[in-house]
Amino acid sequence: MNKKRMLVISFVLFLTGFMTTPVAKAASGLQFDTTVSGAITEQQSSDEYTITLEQPGTLTVTLNAYLSEVIVDLKTPDGDRVDGYEVIYNGRLDKPSSYSKEYVLESGEYNLIVKDHEKRSYGNYDLSATFDSANNTEIEPNQSFNEAMLLTVGGKKVRSLISLSDRDDYYKVELKAPGRFQMNAISYMPNASIRLFDEQQELIAYESFGFKNDAPVYWNHQMDLEAGTYYILVTGQGSYYGVYEMSLDLELANNEEMEPNNTRGTAIPLQLNDGKTHTGFLSYSDRIDYYTLEMNYDGYLTINFTSEFSQYELMKEKSISYGSDTNFGAIGNPVTSTQKLKLEKGTYYFSPFKQVDWQSGVYTMSFSAEPSFIDMTDRYSAAVTYLADKKVAKGISKTEFGMKNNIKRVDAAIWLAKILNLDTSNTSMPQYGDVPKRAWGAVNALKSAEIATGKSSTYFGANETTTRGEMALLLQRAYKLSSDGVELSFKDVSPRYEEAVKALLKNNVTQGKTSTQFGTSTSITRGELALFLYRVDTTR
């Protein structure tokens, strides 16, 4: 309930007839809800009351006229009419004509005039006034973009007034981060409008709102926006005025993308099989995002995409569409889609987009890839994929990894040097004469790191197969694995390999061929070495 405030009403009676200069009545104080009586006569055809409002609010004027025609007019001290004047008809001595009108006003001084209508009617009247403060918290002036009042997202609501002389309220909003921006309002006006502008003062949203059946209306509007400066304009529609309250909220997108990424040239690279869910954001002003995905091998790409509205397209370098998905959810109810596509090795563009302005918001995506080798079973899938992603190992053909094939010492050396990220820039011929040129850098790097040596000072054994025992020695040295506290049950492990095999057991690299056989002298297969390297490299 708004407090009733006191105002001082002074009135001057202008005399007509025989006097050429009106004579003023003595000023009299009047509280709200107190009635003052006056008279319109042929000699005194006009009464004027000076009203001072200390704050904005609603002034209600009530007149009971005991004369047939009288005018009520409200003006500023400069003589400007605040609202249209009213003519009250059909008042009689025994039955007055009652009139009441509300004026929604800013603070200041006003003149209320009661006068005869075309000098045709005279008689008495009773006048009273009440005042309800708007209790508004807006900071005036805020009638233009340059005067816009700064509002804080997540801060206190502002209580504002649309009045007869102030039809427009401007607000400025600074969004520090992108997200879903929401405007919340309670309107005590029959009709008003809210407009949202961008930093260039271009209109980007417009809606009307107002109360119905004399009950306030709760209104909200949300829009996905980038970080930046925005403006809000609240305007009274038609001849409607009154109080409204407004607050602002922002649900952060928390997107990790770096704008701009709206073209292929600005596409953000994403790593396949990184185990991450990536978050992006499409907004009112951002219709499309681009990412690049690198398939290091022929294989399968699995796409998991979640969004309320957005869609996506996957394209190769020459704009050939390989897959797309139409994704229609709802606000607060995102939809997840999963696609598994068979792709060739190469660079691809992943592009979330929206078709219409309201289809925007946060989207999440994750990507996993695996080679399409026909001899790759589930047991080896993660390991082979890991080595392929790190460009450690390739298949023996486009369709086969060679899972059961024994691996040569020279190829094992190349795999190990790559997965350890050793410096292989020394491509001079090593001391071992049997090492092919393609492995010179790897063998030199392993020897320099004191991980691997040859069968003799001049012979590496490049084309011999690698045994499981030899691989245990190499991995223990390369990863500096501890063997403390492990007891061996294997019967085929000689003292030369004992600590190395213990280290592999302790670090869960392998459990041996059987409970009693490690397979020390057995040649290691490409599939087994893939498992060893995957396990030791992902747990170090």
TIPASE-628168 format. One record per residue (C-alpha): x, y, z; residue in three letters. Coordinates in steps of 0.5 Angstrom, whole numbers, plus 500, padded with zeros to 3 digits. Layout:
BEGIN
XYZala ...
***
This chain:
BEGIN
500500500met 503507498asn 503512503lys 499518503lys 503524502arg 501531504met 501537499leu 499544500val 494547495ile 493554494ser 488557490phe 487564487val 480566485leu 480570479phe 474575479leu 471578473thr 465583472gly 466590475phe 473589477met 479589471thr 484585475thr 482578479pro 483578486val 486572489ala 484568495lys 488567501ala 492561500ala 489555504ser 493548506gly 489542505leu 491535506gln 489529502phe 482526503asp 480533505thr 474537501thr 475544499val 468548497ser 468553492gly 464557487ala 464559480ile 460566479thr 459571474glu 464575478gln 469570479gln 469565474ser 475561475ser 479558481asp 486556480glu 490551485tyr 497550485thr 499543487ile 506541489thr 508533488leu 515532492glu 515525488gln 512521482pro 505518483gly 498518482thr 494524483leu 486523484thr 482529483val 475528485thr 469534484leu 462534485asn 459540481ala 452543483tyr 452547477leu 450544470ser 457545466glu 464546469val 471545466ile 477541470val 484543467asp 491541469leu 497545467lys 504546468thr 506553471pro 508554464asp 501553461gly 502547458asp 496542459arg 498536462val 492532459asp 486533456gly 481538460tyr 474535462glu 467538462val 463536467ile 455536465tyr 448536468asn 450538476gly 444540480arg 443543487leu 439537489asp 444532485lys 451534484pro 455531478ser 461527480ser 467527477tyr 474523478ser 480522474lys 487520475glu 493523473tyr 500519473val 505525474leu 512526475glu 514530481ser 514538480gly 509543481glu 502543477tyr 496548477asn 489545477leu 484550474ile 476549475val 472554471lys 466556468asp 464553461his 463558456glu 460563462lys 453559461arg 453556468ser 455558475tyr 454555482gly 458551487asn 463545487tyr 466540492asp 474539491leu 478533494ser 485530492ala 489524494thr 496522492phe 499515491asp 507515491ser 509510485ala 515509490asn 519508484asn 527507484thr 529509477glu 534514476ile 531520472glu 532522467pro 532516463asn 529518457gln 534517451ser 540512450phe 545517452asn 541517459glu 540510460ala 540508467met 545502468leu 541496470leu 545490474thr 544483471val 542479478gly 541485482gly 535488485lys 529489481lys 527496479val 521500480arg 519505475ser 513509473leu 510511466ile 507518467ser 504523462leu 510527461ser 515521461asp 513516456arg 519512455asp 524509460asp 531507457tyr 536502461tyr 543500459lys 545493461val 553490460glu 553483459leu 560480461lys 559473458ala 555470453pro 548466455gly 541466456arg 539473458phe 532474461gln 528480462met 522479468asn 517484469ala 511485473ile 506491470ser 501495473tyr 499498467met 494496462pro 498496456asn 506497455ala 512495450ser 519493452ile 524493446arg 531490446leu 537494442phe 544492441asp 550496442glu 549499435gln 542501438gln 539496432glu 532493435leu 533486436ile 526484440ala 520487441tyr 514485446glu 507488449ser 505487456phe 500489461gly 495487466phe 488484465lys 482485469asn 485490473asp 490484476ala 498485475pro 501481469val 508477470tyr 512477464trp 518475462asn 522474455his 529470454gln 534471449met 541468447asp 546473447leu 553474446glu 557479451ala 556486450gly 552492451thr 545492450tyr 539497451tyr 532496454ile 526501452leu 520501456val 514505453thr 507506455gly 502504449gln 497509447gly 494513453ser 496508458tyr 500509464tyr 503506471gly 508503475val 512497473tyr 517493476glu 523489472met 529485474ser 534481469leu 538475470asp 543471465leu 544463465glu 551463463leu 553459457ala 560457460asn 562455452asn 569454451glu 569456444glu 573462442met 569467437glu 569468432pro 569461429asn 563463424asn 567461418thr 572455415arg 578460416gly 576461423thr 574454425ala 577451432ile 580445432pro 578439436leu 581433438gln 578426437leu 578421443asn 580426448asp 574424452gly 572431453lys 565434452thr 565440449his 561446450thr 559451444gly 554457444phe 549460438leu 546466440ser 541471436tyr 547474433ser 551468432asp 548463427arg 553458425ile 560455428asp 565451425tyr 570446428tyr 575442425thr 576434426leu 582430423glu 581423422met 588420422asn 586414419tyr 580410415asp 575409420gly 568410424tyr 567417427leu 561417433thr 558424434ile 554425440asn 551432440phe 546435445thr 542441444ser 535445445glu 534447438phe 541447434ser 542442428gln 549440425tyr 553438419glu 559435417leu 563436411met 569434408lys 574439405glu 571440398lys 564441402ser 561434401ile 556433406ser 557426410tyr 552427415gly 547432418ser 542431424asp 536435425thr 535436433asn 529439435phe 528440443gly 525445447ala 527450452ile 530446458gly 529440455asn 535439450pro 535433445val 541428444thr 543425438ser 548420436thr 551418429gln 556413427lys 559415420leu 564411416lys 569416414leu 576416410glu 582419413lys 582427412gly 580433415thr 573435416tyr 568441418tyr 563440424phe 558446424ser 553447429pro 548452426phe 541455427lys 535456421gln 531461425val 533466430asp 529463436trp 533456435gln 539458439ser 543456446gly 548452448val 550445445tyr 555440447thr 558435443met 563429444ser 567425438phe 570419438ser 574415432ala 576408431glu 580405425pro 576400421ser 581394421phe 577388419ile 582384424asp 581389430met 576385436thr 573389442asp 579387446arg 584391442tyr 580396439ser 582402445ala 589400444ala 590400437val 585407436thr 590410442tyr 596408437leu 593411431ala 591417434asp 598418437lys 600416430lys 605411433val 602405429ala 599404422lys 596398419gly 599393415ile 594395409ser 588400409lys 583394412thr 588390416glu 592392422phe 596385422gly 593384430met 596377430lys 603378426asn 609378430asn 613385430ile 620386428lys 625389432arg 626395428val 618396428asp 618396435ala 623401436ala 620406431ile 613405435trp 617406442leu 620412440ala 614415437lys 610414444ile 615416448leu 616423444asn 623422443leu 628427439asp 629423433thr 632428429ser 639425429asn 638421422thr 645419421ser 646412420met 647408427pro 653404428gln 648398427tyr 649396419gly 642392419asp 638398421val 634401415pro 634408413lys 627409416arg 629407423ala 635411424trp 632417428gly 628412432ala 634407434val 639413435asn 634416440ala 633409444leu 640408444lys 642415446ser 636414452ala 639408454glu 633404453ile 635399447ala 642397444thr 643392439gly 645384439lys 652386438ser 656393437ser 654392429thr 648388429tyr 641391431phe 637385429gly 632389425ala 629384422asn 628379427glu 622379431thr 621382438thr 620377444thr 616378450arg 622378454gly 625383450glu 619388450met 619387458ala 626390458leu 625396454leu 618398457leu 621398464gln 627402462arg 623407458ala 618408463tyr 622407469lys 617402472leu 618399479ser 618392481ser 617392488asp 613387492gly 612383486val 612375487glu 613371480leu 609365479ser 612364472phe 617358470lys 620361464asp 623367467val 630367467ser 634372472pro 635377466arg 628378465tyr 625377472glu 625385475glu 622387468ala 617382468val 615384475lys 615391473ala 610389468leu 605385473leu 606391478lys 603396473asn 598392470asn 601392463val 600384462thr 599378467gln 602373462gly 600368458lys 598363463thr 599363471ser 605359470thr 608362463gln 610369461phe 612367454gly 619370455thr 622367449ser 615368445thr 615373439ser 610379441ile 605380436thr 603387433arg 596386437gly 600385444glu 605390443leu 599395442ala 596393448leu 602393452phe 604400450leu 597403451tyr 596400458arg 603403460val 602410457asp 595411459thr 597409467thr 604413468arg 
***
